[in-house]
Amino acid sequence: MPDESLLTVSHLKVRLDNQLILDDLSFEVTKDKTLAIIGPNGAGKSVLFRALLGLIPYQGEIKWKSGVKIGYVPQRLSIEKDIPLTVGEFLSFKERVKAEREKVLSLVGIDKEVSFLNKKLGVLSGGQLQRVLIAFALLDNPDVLLFDEPTSGIDISSEETIYTLLHRLQDTQNLTIILISHELQVVYRYADTVLCLNKEKICFGTPEETLDKESLIKVFGKEAGFYHHH
């Protein structure tokens, strides 16, 4: 049985303030797989996400499978430390039933005790806030999750934990994951497919097939080596 296409992007072009950000971009995302999008700053990665979510005008075609529900986890959420909003109150914006919330909290590995739910969002660590944001997205019971650099600003140990979590969610919840990442070792380890982006498609395929030295130089220039952790 052939793989089922969840998303098809054809000849996508995005202009913002008369500047061409994405040019003639085409690719597909298969159900229950992980697509990693890599590229330098200014390559159009976050703009692509905004187009996929229907937040900006574009030319070309973005075709989601009928009925697909999309969850989104932003790159970062700037929260003042004294904001009076608690974890529980934040999650209740999407809460349907308490049992559903407790299930989601267990899935993302965060404390579902009252003491944690009563914590202010502004005092959470980067890793804790990331998990709360993932839980918030999961409360919609999505088919696909979009992550804009899900570990931006988080230390390496927490980063490993977050990527392990994403992989586990994919396996247990039949999720399709599309993530923006700047870490090549993460792409090799967790992605089924990689899209190399620098305003246009540079390469697309499995990490092993596409992430050769020539492609990385086209994407990142001479700084390609700095995108590895040693």
Phi, psi and omega in degrees: 000127182293153177298145183268126180281126179265328183217133174234123178248126184232120173051044182289132177224131181232128173242132175232126183053043179063016177251131180284116182261317177231137186228116171053054184263125179225134176192168178232153174238128183267144181303138176068018178248168177247123174254126174256135178249122181238156178165162181288171174302136180084007182282345180103014184296308180291327176297321176301315178300317180297323176292317180298329179273359178075026185267346181223156177287152180205164171251158184097200185228133170240113186239107173273148174302142183304131176086001182294135176254131187247132172251150184225131175243116185289165180298316176204154177233107182283117184234127176294141184298333183261014178298134187278015184267127179269167177302313181298319179294320179298313181293332182291345176300331180245001188293133174259303177223152183300321181299323179294318180296316181296323177297315181294318179299321177294320180300319184269000173074035176243155185296124179261013177290156181302325182299322178284318181297336179272358178290144175287142180303325186291346181258000181287150172289167179302318180293320178295316180297321179301316181293322177296319179294321177295317177300319179301317179292323183289339181297342176275000182054056185284162173269333182223142177242130175256125180240119178266096184046072189297347181244020180300123177083008180252144181292165190298319181297317177293324180300314178301318181296318180296316180293324175297320177299313181300318180296319179294319178299320179299317183291319188271334186249007181053046182267145165264134184238130173240119183227147171265128180219149175249007183252110185294327181293330176292318179299313179300322187280323191246339187270140171278324182223150178231138174249116177270121190234131169212073186072334173221169180286121177267318177205158180204127180158195177291151180304319183296325183278328192253334186271063175268172185301318182297316180295318182295324177293322177296323183281308189255351187075207184288351182271010185306321183297336183284356180267009174259146166266134178249000000 
